[in-house]
């Protein structure tokens, strides 16, 4: 996990959008990557800090026989900070969509805490 702090929310939003768009378009630049963007997470701040997060499933081909390595990524923003979380699955170990959504909300909350 990486956490980036910015002077204002506009800079944080711009940075978070840049990372997210680069992830979303990765398969266009890397032929051996398959990227699926999951439903975004947004909270209004009524129960803690407001959070916006984009979630990705990535499969990267690692061998000529088609073997792939799975990754799950979250880019979460809250206020003036952005967090980037990369989870490297081992075998079939991956978060479900619901677990990843819950993790994204918690990541955004922790991002706001500094």
C-alpha positions as CSV (number, residue, x, y, z in Angstrom):
1,X,0.0,0.0,0.0
2,X,1.1,3.5,-0.8
3,X,-0.4,6.7,0.6
4,X,0.1,10.0,-1.2
5,X,-0.8,13.4,0.5
6,X,-1.5,16.5,-1.5
7,X,-2.0,20.2,-0.8
8,X,-5.7,20.2,-1.8
9,X,-8.5,17.8,-2.9
10,X,-8.2,18.9,-6.5
11,X,-4.6,17.7,-6.7
12,X,-5.5,14.5,-5.0
13,X,-8.4,13.9,-7.4
14,X,-6.2,14.6,-10.4
15,X,-3.6,12.1,-9.2
16,X,-6.1,9.4,-8.3
17,X,-7.8,9.8,-11.7
18,X,-4.4,9.5,-13.5
19,X,-3.5,6.3,-11.7
20,X,-7.0,4.8,-12.2
21,X,-7.1,5.7,-15.9
22,X,-3.6,4.2,-16.4
23,X,-4.8,1.0,-14.8
24,X,-8.0,0.9,-16.8
25,X,-6.1,1.3,-20.1
26,X,-3.2,-1.0,-19.2
27,X,-4.4,-3.8,-21.5
28,X,-4.1,-1.4,-24.4
29,X,-0.4,-0.9,-23.7
30,X,0.5,-4.4,-22.4
31,X,-0.8,-7.2,-24.6
32,X,-0.4,-9.9,-21.9
33,X,-2.6,-8.0,-19.4
34,X,-6.3,-8.4,-18.9
35,X,-7.9,-5.6,-16.8
36,X,-11.4,-5.6,-15.5
37,X,-12.7,-2.6,-13.7
38,X,-15.2,-3.4,-10.9
39,X,-18.0,-1.2,-9.6
40,X,-16.6,2.0,-8.0
41,X,-17.1,2.7,-4.3
42,X,-18.4,6.1,-3.2
43,X,-19.5,7.2,0.3
44,X,-21.0,10.5,1.1
45,X,-19.3,11.1,4.4
46,X,-22.4,10.7,6.5
47,X,-20.8,7.8,8.4
48,X,-17.1,8.8,8.5
49,X,-15.0,10.5,5.8
50,X,-16.2,10.7,2.2
51,X,-14.5,8.1,0.1
52,X,-14.2,7.5,-3.6
53,X,-12.5,4.4,-4.9
54,X,-11.9,2.5,-8.1
55,X,-11.3,-1.3,-8.0
56,X,-9.5,-3.5,-10.6
57,X,-9.0,-7.1,-11.3
58,X,-5.8,-7.7,-13.4
59,X,-4.5,-10.9,-14.8
60,X,-1.0,-10.7,-16.2
61,X,0.3,-13.5,-18.4
62,X,3.6,-14.7,-17.0
63,X,4.5,-17.7,-19.2
64,X,4.2,-18.7,-22.9
65,X,1.8,-21.4,-21.9
66,X,-0.8,-18.8,-20.9
67,X,-0.2,-19.0,-17.2
68,X,-1.6,-15.9,-15.5
69,X,-0.9,-14.1,-12.2
70,X,-3.9,-12.4,-10.6
71,X,-3.8,-9.0,-9.0
72,X,-6.4,-6.9,-7.3
73,X,-5.9,-3.1,-7.0
74,X,-7.7,-0.3,-5.3
75,X,-7.2,3.4,-5.8
76,X,-9.0,5.2,-3.0
77,X,-9.3,9.0,-2.3
78,X,-10.5,10.8,0.7
79,X,-10.0,14.5,1.1
80,X,-6.4,15.4,0.2
81,X,-5.0,11.9,0.2
82,X,-4.9,9.0,-2.2
83,X,-4.0,5.4,-1.4
84,X,-3.0,2.7,-3.8
85,X,-3.3,-0.9,-2.6
86,X,-2.1,-3.9,-4.6
87,X,-3.0,-7.4,-3.6
88,X,-1.1,-10.3,-5.3
89,X,-3.2,-13.4,-5.3
90,X,-1.6,-16.7,-4.9
91,X,-3.3,-19.5,-6.8
92,X,-7.0,-19.0,-6.3
93,X,-6.7,-16.7,-3.3
94,X,-8.5,-13.5,-4.2
95,X,-11.0,-11.2,-2.5
96,X,-14.6,-11.6,-3.6
97,X,-16.2,-8.4,-5.1
98,X,-18.0,-7.8,-1.8
99,X,-14.8,-8.2,0.2
100,X,-12.9,-5.9,-2.2
101,X,-15.7,-3.3,-1.9
102,X,-15.5,-3.4,1.9
103,X,-11.7,-3.2,1.8
104,X,-11.9,-0.2,-0.5
105,X,-14.2,1.6,1.9
106,X,-11.9,0.9,4.8
107,X,-8.9,1.8,2.9
108,X,-10.5,5.2,2.1
109,X,-11.3,5.8,5.7
110,X,-7.8,4.9,6.8
111,X,-6.4,7.2,4.0
112,X,-8.3,10.1,5.6
113,X,-6.7,9.4,9.0
114,X,-3.2,10.0,7.8
